[in-house]
Amino acid sequence: MKLIACHINNFGKLSDLNINFNDGVNVINQPNGWGKSTLAAFLKAMLYGFDTKKEPGAFERERKLYKPWQGGTYGGELDFEADGVEYRLVRTFGLTEKQDDFHLYRLATMVECDDFSPLLGEELFDLDRSSFKRTIYIAQADCMFSSSDSISAKLGNMAENTNDINNFESATADIKDMMNKMSPNRITGSIKKRVNTLTALEQELKKYQAADEAAAQLSQKIDEKTAQKKELTGIRAEYGRALQVASEDSRKQALRENYEQLCAVAKEKESIYNAAMAVFGDKAPDEAELLEKTKQAGELESLKAVEDNLSFTPEEEQYLDTLSGMFKDGVPSDDGLDEMQKKIANIQSVKNEYSHMELKLSQMTSLAKMADDEEEPETPEKTKLVPAGIVLMVIGLLAAAVATVFSLNEKYNVKEIMFLVVGIAGVAMALCGVVMMVYGIRLNNKKQRAYIRLMAEREENIKQKEIPIQELKEQLEQIQSGITSMEHEVSQFFDSFSIEADESQYQEKLYELRTKAHDYSRFNEQIGKRAKTKADYEKAKASLDEYLSLYGYDSAAEYTQTLSQMKKQLAEAGFAKENMDSALQKKTQFENDNDMDKLLAPNECPYTLDELNEMISKVEGSLDEIRASLVQYGRQMDDLQEQLDMRDEKEQEYRNCKQIQAEEKHKYEILGLTSDYLTRAREQFTARYMAPISNGFQKYFGILTENTDRDWQVDANISIRMKEQGQLRDVRTMSAGYKDLIGICMRFALVDAMYPGEKPFLILDDPFVNLDDEKLARGRRLLAVLSQDYQVIYFTCHGSRE
């Protein structure tokens, strides 16, 4: 795969920049500040998009860092070749990743395709962004190498299924994190913390032994007081039974007195009821019927009020007589009045239209008259060419004749040539006269034809203007006839109701007529309602008179008052009956509830209630003392029980903690074994490509240093160490130049091992900057060697690196 060209619309400080790439080494030598690192970042962003994290050493994130300085479209194009197919990648960047735009075209057809997704770099190189920056892309002052899961997966030809190897670092990190959290040696480790917790619980459980002994002693005291309480409770029960007998004797005395009172009350209530019923004679009115009649009496008063309200005043009587005369032949309906209102409105509308048409007729007549008054076309004046031609022709003919005569007469001594010229001139003059005469005649004829055509057009215009005027006059006559007919119809309508009205009063008179028609209908409706109300009133009054006579009441005008008095008396009788029934029921109920023979028997208990109460009071005092002691003991026991409950909880917590501690120790051991097995498995996996990487490193290191001694060792973690004085040394202790040299060789060796087939291009942002002159010259040879297999894009600011 290789790069073909790129175009930068706007990226950082770069704008509208085109660059073509060739096979082999492409050196971009520009001064400091030109934007070489920005161009390298552009190539990386086109392949991978922007990193959402902040670049190490950068003061802000990539997206903001490379936002165009001059504004405009953020992005560009990149042409490249992969698997023998040439593509054009177009990316534009927004403020966020969601606003980014990605398009891929095949260069041969410029048709958009989906051979690759926006994750183009990962799909081309089988490397994530971080691994790309550790191998194929070498930034300035960032030559050191470190491995990653993605690099290991690519080295192991597992790019299609990299979950296991890619997750190794995260898995081992998670295991280490979990082991640190559970560590038995760390202060923050849960196992270490739990040891302290178990020790504290053991010490706390020892404190609860005294509570056990105190609870046993208190339980014995409670048993003793409970026995005393039981004995006194038995004595209290005996006194209670005696108290019941004494109470029964006292109760019977009270019941006897109560029974005598019930008998007296029942007799009194019966007497009151008999007096209340005497008002109605033999039969008391039904309460529901009385209520109905009271309601009917109220309605009777309402009917009377309605009847009075429906009566006419003298003014209304006079107005009704007037309306009766007006509508003797019938009352116009609202629909008929609406129709007449439309006709009146139509008359005015038609008259307005008539006025407009009259104005239009006047305008048309004026225009026609103006057309008639226009001057007739002037009679064409005959041209003077005809008489002038005749004169010219006569003169020419005379000249020709005179020349002929003189030329034939010998007595005139004139040269013959002169007469010939005069004759010819006369003939020519005659011919000109003929031409002028013919042209003049034709011109006169043309003017005469034009005059005749204008006169015909004038007559036709006058005729055409007269036609619409005549049609408009006929329309006006028809409209005037319609107006007369409608006015006659409206006039007849008002005459039928003896209403005099001219055209200006039609609307007003129609409104008055509508009002009077409504008033007349309302009056008739009021008359009907009054007649019905009066009939209903008479019927209700007769019914009430008949009802009152049944119970000995005379007919009266104040029906409501009379019925209210009846209702009150009936209520008093009913209340008296309820009281009597209640008193009799209480008396009967008392007799049913009590054994009357036993109730009259003498008392059975020898003690009075007061004596028994004093005896019971003494026993209760002793019981209260015992109860107080038991309550006190109970509170003490509750306090001890809380401690014992806490002891039980602590014992359960101790057992749970011991169990969790055992399980977590077991889990800690398993995690340790798992971490060891994963590390061994990864070392065995990476050991497969140790030899190719080591050989590649020796190859490139030999080119740069001309040192072929195998003093370097690559381990299974793809880390390199130098063998010096019998020991392996860490390369981080070396100088910056030597570390860059080692990192460059290691990266090239990794790329060789990862891509044994199609080679990728390499992007080098001046990684030789820290090399001395000797190694810099060898670095150029190294690039020459790389260019045989790779396309190299090398950025530099110094000619020495070209």
Residue pairs with C-beta under 8 A, 6 or more apart in sequence:
1 80
1 81
1 82
1 83
1 124
1 758
1 759
1 760
1 761
2 21
2 23
2 80
2 81
2 761
2 791
3 21
3 43
3 78
3 79
3 80
3 761
3 791
3 793
4 20
4 21
4 79
4 80
4 81
4 86
4 107
5 18
5 19
5 20
5 21
5 78
5 79
6 18
6 19
6 21
6 42
6 43
6 46
6 76
6 77
6 78
6 79
7 17
7 18
7 19
7 76
7 77
8 14
8 15
8 16
8 17
8 18
8 39
8 42
8 76
9 15
9 16
9 72
9 73
9 74
9 75
9 76
9 77
9 92
10 16
10 68
10 70
10 71
10 72
10 73
10 74
10 75
10 76
11 38
11 41
11 42
11 45
11 66
11 68
11 74
11 75
11 76
12 35
12 38
12 41
12 42
12 65
12 66
12 67
12 68
12 69
13 35
13 38
13 69
14 35
14 38
14 39
14 42
15 68
15 69
15 70
15 72
17 39
19 28
19 39
21 761
21 791
21 793
22 791
23 787
23 791
24 787
24 791
24 792
25 783
25 784
25 786
25 787
25 792
25 794
26 791
26 792
26 793
26 794
27 794
27 796
27 801
27 802
28 36
28 39
28 793
28 794
28 795
28 796
29 796
29 797
29 798
29 799
29 801
29 802
30 36
30 795
30 797
31 797
32 797
34 797
36 765
36 766
36 795
36 796
36 797
37 139
37 140
37 765
37 795
38 66
39 795
40 137
40 139
40 763
40 765
40 793
40 795
41 62
41 66
42 66
42 76
43 78
43 763
43 793
44 121
44 129
44 132
44 133
44 137
44 763
45 62
45 66
45 91
45 93
46 76
46 78
46 89
46 91
46 120
47 78
47 120
47 121
47 124
47 132
48 119
48 120
48 121
48 122
48 129
48 132
49 91
49 97
49 100
49 118
50 61
50 62
50 63
50 66
50 93
50 97
50 100
51 61
51 62
51 129
52 61
52 97
53 61
54 60
54 61
55 61
55 62
55 65
58 65
59 65
63 93
63 95
63 96
67 74
68 74
73 92
74 92
74 93
74 94
75 90
75 91
75 92
75 93
75 101
76 90
76 91
77 88
77 89
77 90
78 88
78 89
78 91
79 86
79 87
79 88
79 89
79 107
80 86
80 87
80 89
81 87
82 124
83 758
85 106
85 115
86 106
86 107
86 108
87 104
87 105
87 106
87 107
87 113
87 115
87 116
88 104
88 105
88 106
88 107
88 110
89 102
89 103
89 104
89 120
90 101
90 102
90 103
90 104
90 105
91 100
91 101
91 102
91 103
92 100
92 101
93 99
93 100
94 100
94 101
100 118
102 117
102 118
103 112
104 112
104 113
104 114
104 115
104 116
104 120
105 111
105 112
105 113
106 113
106 115
116 123
116 124
117 123
121 127
121 129
121 132
122 128
122 129
124 760
125 132
125 136
125 154
125 760
126 150
126 153
126 154
126 159
126 754
127 135
127 136
127 150
127 151
127 154
128 148
128 150
130 148
130 150
131 148
131 150
131 151
131 154
133 139
133 142
134 145
134 146
134 147
134 148
134 151
134 747
135 151
135 747
135 750
135 751
135 754
136 751
136 760
136 761
136 762
136 763
137 762
137 763
137 765
138 744
138 747
138 762
138 763
138 764
138 765
138 767
139 765
139 767
140 765
140 766
140 767
140 769
140 795
141 769
141 770
143 739
143 740
143 741
143 743
143 744
143 747
143 767
143 770
144 739
144 740
144 742
144 743
145 718
145 720
145 743
145 746
145 747
145 750
147 717
147 718
147 719
148 169
149 162
149 165
149 166
149 167
149 168
149 169
150 162
150 166
151 718
151 750
151 754
152 165
152 168
152 682
152 685
152 686
152 718
153 159
153 162
153 165
153 166
154 754
155 686
155 688
155 689
155 693
155 718
155 750
155 753
155 754
156 165
156 685
156 686
156 688
156 689
158 164
158 165
165 682
165 685
168 678
168 682
171 678
172 675
172 678
172 679
175 671
175 674
175 675
175 678
176 675
178 671
179 668
179 671
179 672
179 675
180 186
180 188
180 189
181 188
181 189
181 190
182 189
182 190
182 191
182 664
182 667
182 668
182 671
183 189
183 191
183 192
183 668
184 191
184 192
184 195
184 665
184 668
185 192
186 192
187 193
190 664
191 661
191 664
191 665
191 668
194 657
194 660
194 661
194 664
195 661
197 657
198 654
198 657
198 658
198 661
201 650
201 653
201 654
201 657
202 654
204 650
205 647
205 650
205 651
205 654
208 643
208 644
208 646
208 647
208 650
211 640
211 643
211 644
211 647
212 644
214 640
215 637
215 640
215 641
215 644
218 633
218 636
218 637
218 640
219 637
221 629
221 633
222 630
222 633
222 634
222 637
225 626
225 629
225 630
225 633
226 630
228 626
229 623
229 626
229 627
229 630
232 619
232 622
232 623
232 626
233 623
235 619
236 616
236 619
236 620
236 623
239 612
239 615
239 616
239 619
240 616
242 605
242 607
242 612
243 609
243 612
243 613
243 616
245 604
245 605
246 605
246 607
246 608
246 609
246 612
247 609
248 604
248 605
249 603
249 604
249 605
250 609
252 598
252 599
252 601
252 603
255 590
255 594
255 599
256 599
256 600
258 590
259 587
259 590
259 591
259 594
259 599
262 583
262 586
262 587
262 590
263 587
265 583
265 586
266 580
266 583
266 584
266 586
266 587
268 583
269 576
269 579
269 580
269 582
269 583
269 584
270 580
270 583
270 584
272 576
272 579
272 580
273 573
273 576
273 577
273 579
273 580
275 576
276 569
276 572
276 573
276 576
276 577
277 284
277 573
279 569
279 573
280 551
280 552
280 569
280 570
280 573
281 551
281 552
283 551
284 570
284 573
285 550
285 551
285 566
285 570
287 570
287 574
289 547
290 563
290 566
290 567
290 570
291 567
293 544
293 547
293 563
294 560
294 563
294 564
294 567
296 540
296 543
296 544
297 544
297 559
297 560
297 563
298 560
299 540
300 537
300 540
300 541
300 544
300 559
301 559
301 560
303 533
303 536
303 537
303 540
304 537
306 529
306 533
307 530
307 533
307 534
307 537
310 526
310 529
310 530
310 533
311 530
312 320
312 523
312 526
316 523
319 519
320 520
320 523
323 516
323 519
323 520
323 523
324 520
325 498
326 497
326 498
326 516
326 520
327 497
327 516
327 517
327 520
329 496
331 517
331 520
331 521
332 340
332 497
332 513
332 514
332 517
334 514
337 510
337 513
337 514
337 517
340 490
340 493
340 510
341 507
341 510
343 486
343 489
343 490
344 490
344 506
344 507
344 510
346 486
347 483
347 486
347 487
347 490
347 503
347 506
350 479
350 482
350 483
350 486
351 483
353 479
354 476
354 479
354 480
354 483
357 472
357 475
357 476
357 479
358 476
360 472
361 469
361 472
361 473
361 476
364 465
364 468
364 469
364 472
365 469
367 465
368 462
368 465
368 466
368 469
371 461
371 462
371 465
372 462
374 458
376 455
376 458
377 451
377 454
377 455
377 458
379 451
380 444
380 447
380 448
380 450
380 451
381 447
382 440
382 444
382 447
383 440
383 443
383 444
383 447
384 440
385 436
385 437
385 439
385 440
385 443
386 436
386 437
386 440
386 441
386 444
388 433
388 436
388 440
389 432
389 433
389 434
389 435
389 436
389 437
389 438
389 439
389 440
390 433
390 437
391 433
392 429
392 430
392 432
392 433
392 436
393 429
393 430
393 432
393 433
393 434
393 437
394 433
395 426
395 429
395 430
395 433
396 425
396 426
396 427
396 428
396 429
396 430
396 431
396 432
396 433
397 426
397 430
398 426
399 422
399 423
399 425
399 426
399 429
400 422
400 423
400 426
400 427
400 430
401 426
402 422
402 426
403 419
403 420
403 422
403 423
403 426
404 419
404 423
406 412
406 414
406 419
407 414
407 416
407 419
407 420
407 423
487 503
490 506
494 500
494 501
494 506
494 509
494 513
497 513
499 509
499 512
499 513
501 508
501 509
544 555
544 559
544 563
545 555
548 554
548 555
548 556
548 559
548 562
548 563
549 555
551 566
553 562
553 566
556 562
605 612
682 716
683 716
683 717
684 716
686 716
686 717
686 718
687 716
689 753
690 714
690 715
690 716
690 718
692 749
692 752
692 753
693 714
693 718
693 746
693 749
693 750
693 753
694 712
694 713
694 714
694 749
695 749
696 745
696 748
696 749
696 750
696 752
696 753
697 712
697 714
697 720
697 745
697 746
697 749
698 708
698 710
698 712
699 749
700 744
700 745
700 748
700 749
700 782
701 707
701 712
701 741
701 742
701 745
702 708
703 778
703 781
703 782
703 785
704 741
704 744
704 745
704 771
704 775
704 778
704 779
704 782
705 741
705 775
705 778
706 778
711 722
711 723
711 724
712 720
712 721
712 722
712 723
713 720
713 721
713 723
713 728
714 720
715 721
718 750
720 731
720 742
720 746
721 728
721 729
721 730
721 731
722 728
722 729
722 731
722 734
723 729
731 738
731 739
731 742
732 739
734 742
736 770
737 770
737 771
737 772
737 775
740 767
740 768
740 769
740 770
740 771
741 771
741 775
743 767
744 767
744 768
744 779
744 782
748 782
748 786
751 759
751 760
751 762
751 790
759 789
759 790
760 790
761 790
761 791
761 792
761 793
762 786
762 790
762 791
762 792
762 793
763 793
764 792
764 793
764 794
764 795
765 795
766 794
766 795
766 796
766 797
766 801
768 775
768 776
768 779
768 796
768 801
771 779
773 800
776 800
776 801
779 801
780 801
780 802
783 792
783 794
786 792
794 801
796 802
